[in-house]
Amino acid sequence: MQKPSQNFFLLVDKPVGFTSFDVCAKLRKPLGVKRIGHTGTLDPFATGLLVIAVGKCTKLIPLLEKDIKTYRTKILLGKTSETLDPESEIIDCHNGHVPERAEIESLLKEKFTGKITQVPPKYSALKINGQRAYDLARKGEDVIMKERETEVKAIEVLSYNFPEVEVELSVAAGFYVRSFANDLGSALCGGGLCSALRRIGAGELNIETGDFEVLKDLTDLENLCTIDPQSMIKNIVHVSIKPARLPDLQAGRAVFVENLPANGEKVLVLCESATVGLAEVKEGNLQPRVVF
């Protein structure tokens, strides 16, 4: 494989059993890069869309972390586990009630749509006093997770055959599907756990539309499809500069461009249809912040 030397994004269909960190580590050597990261963690048992940033695109990750994420999840009602997924012993907690599909759909509409609060799982990557919650939980320490607000943009029941219900939902950043599974199951019949999880979308990307090539085999990099940041980052203004001004930008000097957004706004800078950096508008100029 010819190793790409540019800064780019790529899309991975994460397989079961890999952490998001594992995926980055596995790609680092064959890509020949030191800087590599992702825009949103997926649990090891989960599959689906993982957006990987390579090179200086890692500095653009904050622009994508807050994208709406879309998931398909299977929930076992009346079951629970320490981790709220199949990664730990599954325990029967069914209270005897078998809900109808209409009851589930009604509850989702009334209690799980719009702004909601949830308690993140104690087996999560959130930090408590500088340590990951899952590290503390694995040590047997008492982990107290604080309730936080998040948002469900859309939710739909895809199939239902008790005890399994399959749901598709689009959610804001910071939403925990495992917590949702537990909360839904608890409200219906004593408990619930997330038995399968697949991320199918992030922002405008969707793993099922085929608009972008997705890497499905982490060992098959021969025909790697790299993505320029301008195709990924749609939530800020794109500004083009002339080739003659590119050396100024690369040297960290301010570049004047007409009709810029307001002072303080971040813009993606293009030159000859390729992304060359990220800048902040200051006094009518582009002040470089990230330069490729």
URGIBEL-V999883 format. One record per residue. N is the residue number from 1. OMEGA is omega in radians with two decimals (none if undefined). D_FIRST is the distance of its C-alpha to the first C-alpha in Angstrom with 2 decimals. Layout:
# URGIBEL-V999883
n->(N | N)
omega->(OMEGA | OMEGA)
d_first->(D_FIRST | D_FIRST)
This chain:
# URGIBEL-V999883
n->(1 | 2 | 3 | 4 | 5 | 6 | 7 | 8 | 9 | 10 | 11 | 12 | 13 | 14 | 15 | 16 | 17 | 18 | 19 | 20 | 21 | 22 | 23 | 24 | 25 | 26 | 27 | 28 | 29 | 30 | 31 | 32 | 33 | 34 | 35 | 36 | 37 | 38 | 39 | 40 | 41 | 42 | 43 | 44 | 45 | 46 | 47 | 48 | 49 | 50 | 51 | 52 | 53 | 54 | 55 | 56 | 57 | 58 | 59 | 60 | 61 | 62 | 63 | 64 | 65 | 66 | 67 | 68 | 69 | 70 | 71 | 72 | 73 | 74 | 75 | 76 | 77 | 78 | 79 | 80 | 81 | 82 | 83 | 84 | 85 | 86 | 87 | 88 | 89 | 90 | 91 | 92 | 93 | 94 | 95 | 96 | 97 | 98 | 99 | 100 | 101 | 102 | 103 | 104 | 105 | 106 | 107 | 108 | 109 | 110 | 111 | 112 | 113 | 114 | 115 | 116 | 117 | 118 | 119 | 120 | 121 | 122 | 123 | 124 | 125 | 126 | 127 | 128 | 129 | 130 | 131 | 132 | 133 | 134 | 135 | 136 | 137 | 138 | 139 | 140 | 141 | 142 | 143 | 144 | 145 | 146 | 147 | 148 | 149 | 150 | 151 | 152 | 153 | 154 | 155 | 156 | 157 | 158 | 159 | 160 | 161 | 162 | 163 | 164 | 165 | 166 | 167 | 168 | 169 | 170 | 171 | 172 | 173 | 174 | 175 | 176 | 177 | 178 | 179 | 180 | 181 | 182 | 183 | 184 | 185 | 186 | 187 | 188 | 189 | 190 | 191 | 192 | 193 | 194 | 195 | 196 | 197 | 198 | 199 | 200 | 201 | 202 | 203 | 204 | 205 | 206 | 207 | 208 | 209 | 210 | 211 | 212 | 213 | 214 | 215 | 216 | 217 | 218 | 219 | 220 | 221 | 222 | 223 | 224 | 225 | 226 | 227 | 228 | 229 | 230 | 231 | 232 | 233 | 234 | 235 | 236 | 237 | 238 | 239 | 240 | 241 | 242 | 243 | 244 | 245 | 246 | 247 | 248 | 249 | 250 | 251 | 252 | 253 | 254 | 255 | 256 | 257 | 258 | 259 | 260 | 261 | 262 | 263 | 264 | 265 | 266 | 267 | 268 | 269 | 270 | 271 | 272 | 273 | 274 | 275 | 276 | 277 | 278 | 279 | 280 | 281 | 282 | 283 | 284 | 285 | 286 | 287 | 288 | 289 | 290 | 291 | 292)
omega->(3.03 | -3.04 | 3.10 | -3.11 | -3.07 | 3.04 | -3.01 | 2.98 | 2.95 | -3.08 | -3.13 | 2.97 | -3.00 | 3.10 | 3.07 | 3.03 | 3.11 | 2.91 | 3.08 | 3.09 | 3.11 | -3.12 | 3.13 | -3.12 | -3.12 | -3.11 | -3.01 | -3.07 | -3.13 | 3.09 | 3.13 | -3.10 | 3.05 | -3.11 | 3.09 | -3.13 | -3.13 | -3.02 | 3.13 | -3.04 | 2.95 | 3.11 | -3.13 | -3.10 | -3.10 | 3.06 | 2.97 | -2.91 | 3.03 | -3.13 | -3.09 | 3.08 | -3.08 | 3.12 | -3.11 | 3.03 | 3.06 | 3.13 | 3.11 | -3.11 | 3.13 | 3.13 | -3.08 | -3.04 | -3.07 | 3.10 | 3.03 | 3.12 | 3.10 | -3.08 | 2.86 | -3.07 | 3.01 | -3.07 | 3.02 | 3.13 | 3.13 | 3.11 | 3.05 | 3.05 | -3.12 | -3.09 | -3.11 | 3.09 | -3.09 | -3.07 | 3.08 | -3.06 | 3.14 | -3.07 | 3.09 | 3.11 | -3.08 | -3.13 | 3.09 | -3.13 | 3.06 | -3.06 | 3.00 | 3.13 | -3.13 | 3.11 | 3.12 | -3.12 | 3.11 | 3.13 | 3.12 | -3.12 | -3.04 | -2.99 | -3.02 | 3.07 | -3.09 | -3.13 | 3.13 | 3.02 | 3.07 | 3.07 | 3.14 | 3.09 | 3.10 | 2.99 | 3.12 | -3.07 | 3.10 | -3.12 | 3.04 | -3.08 | 3.06 | -3.14 | 3.11 | -3.12 | -3.10 | 3.08 | 3.11 | -3.13 | -3.13 | 3.08 | -3.14 | 3.14 | -3.14 | -3.07 | 3.13 | -3.14 | -3.11 | 3.09 | 3.14 | -3.12 | 3.04 | -3.08 | 3.04 | -3.09 | -3.13 | -3.12 | -3.08 | 3.02 | -3.14 | 3.13 | 3.13 | 3.02 | -3.00 | 0.19 | -3.04 | 3.03 | 3.11 | -3.03 | 2.95 | -3.12 | 3.05 | -2.94 | 3.10 | 3.09 | 3.12 | 3.12 | 3.12 | -3.11 | 3.11 | 3.08 | 3.09 | 3.14 | 3.12 | -3.11 | 3.13 | -3.14 | 3.14 | 3.14 | -3.07 | -2.98 | 3.01 | 3.13 | 3.12 | 3.06 | -3.14 | -3.07 | 3.09 | -3.08 | 3.10 | 3.04 | -3.11 | -3.10 | 3.03 | -3.05 | 3.14 | -3.14 | 3.05 | -3.03 | -3.05 | -3.07 | -3.12 | 3.13 | 3.10 | 3.07 | -3.11 | 3.12 | -3.09 | 3.13 | -3.04 | 3.12 | -3.09 | -3.08 | -3.07 | -3.10 | -3.10 | 3.14 | 3.13 | -3.05 | 3.07 | -3.10 | -3.09 | 3.11 | -3.09 | -2.99 | -3.08 | -3.01 | 3.02 | -3.11 | 3.03 | -3.12 | 3.13 | 3.04 | 3.12 | -3.13 | -3.11 | -3.13 | -3.10 | 3.11 | 3.10 | 3.13 | -3.10 | 3.10 | 3.11 | -3.13 | 3.13 | -3.12 | 3.12 | 3.06 | -3.13 | 3.01 | 3.11 | 3.03 | -3.09 | 3.09 | 3.12 | -3.14 | 3.03 | 3.11 | 3.02 | -3.05 | 3.13 | 3.01 | -3.08 | 3.02 | 3.08 | 3.12 | 3.13 | 3.09 | 3.07 | -3.12 | 3.05 | 3.12 | 3.11 | 3.10 | 3.07 | 3.13 | 2.99 | 3.08 | -3.07 | 3.06 | 3.02 | -3.12 | 3.11 | none)
d_first->(0.00 | 3.79 | 6.00 | 8.94 | 12.15 | 14.69 | 16.89 | 16.42 | 17.29 | 15.55 | 17.52 | 17.37 | 19.78 | 20.78 | 21.84 | 25.18 | 25.51 | 23.05 | 24.51 | 22.97 | 22.50 | 20.70 | 18.06 | 17.58 | 17.58 | 14.99 | 12.49 | 13.57 | 11.94 | 8.26 | 8.79 | 10.73 | 13.84 | 17.43 | 18.89 | 18.12 | 20.83 | 22.14 | 25.11 | 27.10 | 27.34 | 27.29 | 29.23 | 27.60 | 29.49 | 28.42 | 25.56 | 24.31 | 23.12 | 21.69 | 20.87 | 18.39 | 18.85 | 16.44 | 17.83 | 21.29 | 21.15 | 22.38 | 25.62 | 25.91 | 25.96 | 29.81 | 29.86 | 28.26 | 29.75 | 32.99 | 31.63 | 33.47 | 31.69 | 32.36 | 32.52 | 33.70 | 35.47 | 37.68 | 40.69 | 43.03 | 46.53 | 49.06 | 46.45 | 45.17 | 43.26 | 42.90 | 39.44 | 40.35 | 37.54 | 36.98 | 35.66 | 39.26 | 42.41 | 43.55 | 47.25 | 49.61 | 51.40 | 52.62 | 56.01 | 57.02 | 56.38 | 54.20 | 53.40 | 53.37 | 50.42 | 52.67 | 53.41 | 49.73 | 49.07 | 52.14 | 51.16 | 47.68 | 49.30 | 52.00 | 50.33 | 46.56 | 46.12 | 46.04 | 46.36 | 46.75 | 46.78 | 45.01 | 44.67 | 41.08 | 40.43 | 41.17 | 37.89 | 35.84 | 33.87 | 36.79 | 38.22 | 41.86 | 43.22 | 39.77 | 38.64 | 36.59 | 38.98 | 37.16 | 37.46 | 41.18 | 41.63 | 40.03 | 42.47 | 45.29 | 46.35 | 48.16 | 45.69 | 47.38 | 45.17 | 46.71 | 47.02 | 45.02 | 44.99 | 42.18 | 42.15 | 41.48 | 40.89 | 41.01 | 41.50 | 42.06 | 42.89 | 40.69 | 42.44 | 45.07 | 46.38 | 48.02 | 46.76 | 43.37 | 42.88 | 39.65 | 39.37 | 37.10 | 37.56 | 36.33 | 37.07 | 37.06 | 35.07 | 36.53 | 37.50 | 37.28 | 37.10 | 38.39 | 41.41 | 41.96 | 41.97 | 44.51 | 46.66 | 46.74 | 47.62 | 50.22 | 51.89 | 52.05 | 52.77 | 52.41 | 48.70 | 45.16 | 41.63 | 38.18 | 37.03 | 33.82 | 31.94 | 29.21 | 28.30 | 27.86 | 28.26 | 28.08 | 29.94 | 29.32 | 26.14 | 26.68 | 24.26 | 26.36 | 26.75 | 23.30 | 23.49 | 20.02 | 17.02 | 16.99 | 14.36 | 16.41 | 14.37 | 13.07 | 11.00 | 9.28 | 6.67 | 5.03 | 7.87 | 8.66 | 12.04 | 13.28 | 17.07 | 19.32 | 22.18 | 24.82 | 23.82 | 24.27 | 27.25 | 30.31 | 33.08 | 33.63 | 34.46 | 31.85 | 33.17 | 31.97 | 32.72 | 32.96 | 30.52 | 33.49 | 33.77 | 30.18 | 30.94 | 33.81 | 31.72 | 29.11 | 32.06 | 33.45 | 36.38 | 37.94 | 37.35 | 40.10 | 39.30 | 42.02 | 42.63 | 40.69 | 41.24 | 43.70 | 43.49 | 41.35 | 38.97 | 35.21 | 33.30 | 29.69 | 29.46 | 27.70 | 27.52 | 26.82 | 25.57 | 22.95 | 23.76 | 24.75 | 26.57 | 29.28 | 32.89 | 36.37 | 39.31 | 42.02 | 45.15 | 43.62 | 40.55 | 36.92 | 36.54 | 32.88 | 31.83 | 28.01 | 26.44 | 22.82)
